């Protein structure tokens, strides 16, 4: 019997499940399913996230699953983050100051109020650094934490914990900052739904959008591949909004694809042009973006009359999305116009990280040191 088999035999079912969950690489694949309830041959593009090494274990076991992506390698992002920190020599300070076999306990501390996010990702980082590290949490992703709350701890080799520390905190602090702002905006936007945009940190698209879900928001398109979004440059190249939508309809029909189609409008004339086309032609259009129809006023307030007029004109024929001049101060007023969605790039492109620390329990470390004659 190998040492690995002996180790797993002595584990509880919960410990084994956790080990299996954290040890497999994330595999995300794109599936194509036939469209339901139709006699046409058009197909719907969908995606699913599965776990390769242990197919019986999926993100269903997590508090909030990450969004799906056909090519994103979450484990690869973790390895990259660790690699850029370690360079070609590793942690020279740890190697100089911390015995390789020394074991300690370190505590996660919230240093300000907010929504915690990134716990699942933190466990993946710990596992990548050292599978023997064990983490315990009093909170889960999406829970509120107050300043001074100790919400988790990790136990194992001190060297491994310190090596993982910065990468874990970088992910958790950014994700928690996004989740905290998203929660505040989502609450203020009701009954409208809050969305992020593609204005995410390069390489962290899935991580940023995962944090939005944890904060109670919804995801806009993941990238250029999963939704048609006709914006100003597409319209300029096509010659008109009508030409652009018509070209999209022809393309989707030719490729036998069905996906959401959104078109950006900036004036009431453009809204009317879109509605006229949709009334005359069978179209795949599902959403109209009402861009910059929230007008800032000198007193700091906003005028939403044009946005409200556009929503009333559309009258539920397709979903509507407000974009532009969306802040914590304006989102409540925008949400009351009847718009379906409100998108905000600020959720991810300029968010303030939540202050979180990870500190080794010095008293416990000293006790261990005395027992091993290291202190």
N, C-alpha and C positions, 0 to 999 in steps of 0.2 A: 504494500500500500504506500503510495507516494505521500510526501509531506503535505501536498496541496489537498489530496483526498482526505487525509486525517484532519486537516484544518477545517474543511467544509463539513466533515462528519460531526465535529464537535460544536458547530455553530447552531444556534437556534434558527428556526425557519425564517424569522424576521431578519436576522443578521445575514443569512444566506441570500435572501431576496434582495437586500440592500446591496450586497456585494455584486450580485449578478447585474442589477440595474446599473451600477456605476462602472462596471468593467467593459461593457460592450460599446463599440463605436456607434455613434448616431448615424443612422442611415435614413435618408429622406429621398423618396422616389416620387415620380410623377405618374399618375395613373389616368387612363382615359376610360370613362364610363359612357355607355350609350344614354342618350337623353331619355328621361322617363316621360310617360304620358304623352307620346307624340307618335305620329306615323312617319315623320321625316327621318332621314338618315344622319341628320346633324348630330354632332357629339359635343359633350360638355367636358371641358378641361378641369380636372380636380387634382388635388395633391393629398398625399397622406404621409404621416411620419411613423416609421416603424423602427424597431430595434433589431439589428441584424443577428447578433450572437445569441440573444435570448428572445425569440419571436413571441413568446408568451407574455413578455413584460413590455409594456409600452408606456407612453407618457400619461396614460389614464391614471397611473398611480401617483402622479404629481398633483400638487394643489392646483396649479394652472399650467396646462400644456403650452409649449412654445408653438408659434405658428409654423406652418409647413413651408418648405422650400425645396425645389427639385435638385439643387446642386450644393446647398450650403452645408459645410462640414463643421459642425459645432465643436467636435473634438479637435479638429484641425486648428480652429481659432484659439482654443485653450493651449494647445501645444505651441502655437506661434507666440502667444503672450508670455508663456514660460520661457521660451527660447530667447526672445528678445531681452528678457531680464537676466538670464543665465549667461548669455554670450558663449564664449568658447572655454571659459574657466569655471563656471559655476559661481556660487556664493562664497567669495574668498573670505569675507568677514565671518560668516558662519563657520567655515572650516578652521578659521584661526581661533575662534572663541568658544564654540559649542562642541562638546564631545559628541561624536556620531551616534552613540548608543544612549544618550541622555533622553529620558522621557518626561514630558511636562503636560500641563493642562493650560489651555489658553481660552479666554472668554471674549465673546463678541459683546460690545457695548454700544448702545445708541446714544449719540452725543447731542441729538436734537430730535424733536418730534417728527414723525413721518410714517410712510407706508414702506414696509420692508419688502425687498425684492432681490432675487438672485441667490436664494438659499440653495435651490437645486443646482444651480450652476457652480456655487461654491463647493458643494460636495463633489462635483465632477472634477474640479481643479485639485482638491485634496487627493482624490483617488488617482489622478494622473501623476501627481508628485510622489505619493506613497500610499498604496492601497491599504496599508495597515492603520492609517489614521482613522479615528472614529469621531464623528461629529454628532452632537445632540442639540435639539432646538426646542425652545418653549413656544416659539411662534412659527408660522408658516408664511410662504410667499403671499402677499396681499394683506397681511395683518398690520394693524396700527401699532407702532411702538412709540413710547414717550422717552424723553431725555432721561438718561440714567438707567434705563432698563437693560439688564443683562439678558439677552434673548437666545444665546447659544454658546456652545463650547466645543472645543476640539481637543482630543487627547492622542498623544503618540510621541514620536521622536521630535525633539525640539528643533533639530536641524530641518526636518521636513516642514514643520509648521511655519517656521520663519521664511523658508524659501517660497512657500505658497502664499504667505500673508499678503504681499502687495498685489499680486494678481487677483486673489480672492476679493480684496477690498476694492480694487479698481472696478471690477465687475459689479459688486454689490452696491457700492456707493452711487455709481452711475445709474444702475437699474432702479435703485430705491428713489433717487431724485426724480427720474422719469415717472415712476409709479405714483409718487407723492403729488407731483403737479397734475398728472392725468386724473387722479382721484378728485382733486379740487375742481378741475375744469369740468369733469364729467358730471359732478354733482350740480355745478352751477348751470350747465348747459341744458339740463332736462327741461322739456321732454326730448330735445334733440340729442343725438348720439355724437360723442366726440371721437374724432379720428386723428391719427398722426399723418405724416406725409413720407416721402422718400428722402427727406432732409435728415438723414441719419449719419452717424460717424462711419467713415469708410471701413468696411470689414465687419461692422457690428450691426448690420441691418436686422438680422433675426433677433439678436439680443435686445436691441432697442425696442423693436416691435413687441417682443415678449413682455418687456417691462410695461408697455402701454396696456396690454391685456391684463396684467397683474393689477394695474391701477384702476381697472374698470372701464377702460376705453375700448374701442374697436379698431381693428386694423384696416387701413386703406390698402390699396394694391401693394403686394410685396415687392414688385419690380416691374420691368417693362413687359413681362411675359404673361402675366395672369389677368390683365384687364386692359381693354382699349381705352385710352384717355386722350382725347383730341384737344390739344392745347393751342395756344396762339401761333406757334411756329408751324404746326401742322396745317392750321387754317390758312396761314399766309402762303404756304407752299401749294396748297390745293386750290387757292383762289377764292374760296368762300366757305362758310360753315356748311352750307348745303352740299357743296362738292366733297368736303371732307367726310361728312357722315355717309353720303352715298358711296364713296370709295370703300369705307369700312364695311358697310352692308354687303357690298359686292365681294370683298375679300373674305369675310367670314362665311358667306354662302359658298364661295368657290372652295374653301378649305374644309367645309363641313364642320365648322366650329361654332360653339356658343359660349360667349363669355360676356361679362358686364361691359357696357359701353357708356362712357361718360364724355360729355362735350363741355368745354369751357365757354361761358358767355360773360361779357363785360358790360353790356348795355341792354336796355329793354328791346331795342331793335333786333339784337342778336337772339334774344329769347323768343321773340315773335317769329323770327326766321326758322328757328329750330322747331317750334311748335307747328308752323305751317308745313314744313317738310314731313314731320311725323304724322300729320293729319291726312296727307296725300299719299303716303308711301308706307308699306310695311317695313319697319325698321327694327334694328337690334338695340336701339338706344334705351338705356335703363336709368340714366341719371344726368341731370343738368347741373353743372357747377356755376354758381353765381359769384363771380370773382370781383372783389373790391366793390361790392354794392353796400358795404358798411362804410359810411363816410365819417371820418373824424371831424369833430367840431372844435372851435377854439377853446371852449370851456372844459375840454377833456372828455366830454360825452361823445356819443356817436349817433348819427342819423341812420336809422334802419328802414326808412320809408320805402326806398327803392327795392331793397331786399324783400320786404313784406309784399310789395306790389307784384314782384316777380313770382313769389311763392303762390300768391292768390291766382295769378294768371295761369300758372302751370296746373294748379288745382288737382294735384295728386296723380296726374297722368303718368309721371315718372318721379323717381326720388329726386330730391334737391340737396345740394351741398353748398354751404356758405364758406367762403375762403377770403382771407385778407382782413387785416386789422382785428384779428382775434386775440384778445388778451384776457387775463383774469377779470379785468374791470369791465370788459364788453361782452363776454361770452353769455352771460345770463340774459341780457337784452336781445342778443342774436337768437338765442334758443327759443325765445317766446314769439318769434315771427312765424312759426309753423314750419320752418325748414327741417328736413329729415336729418341731415348730418352737418356737423361743423368740423372743418379740418384746420389743424394748427401745426405749423412747422416748429413752433417754439417748444413743443413737447419733447423734441429730441435734439434740435440743433443748437440750443443755447441753455439747456437745463442746468440747474445748480445741483451738484452732487449732495446726497445726504451724508452727514458726518457720522461715520461708524469707525470704531477702533477694534483691534484684536490684540489683547494683552495677555502675556504669560502670567499665570498665577505664581507670583514670586515666593509666597510662603510655602506652597506645595513644592515648587522647584527646589527650595532650600532643604525641605524635608527629604526629598529624593536625593539631593546632593549629599546630605549628611549620611544617609543610609549607604550610599555608594562611595563614601569618603571623597566626594568631589567638592564639598563645601565645608 
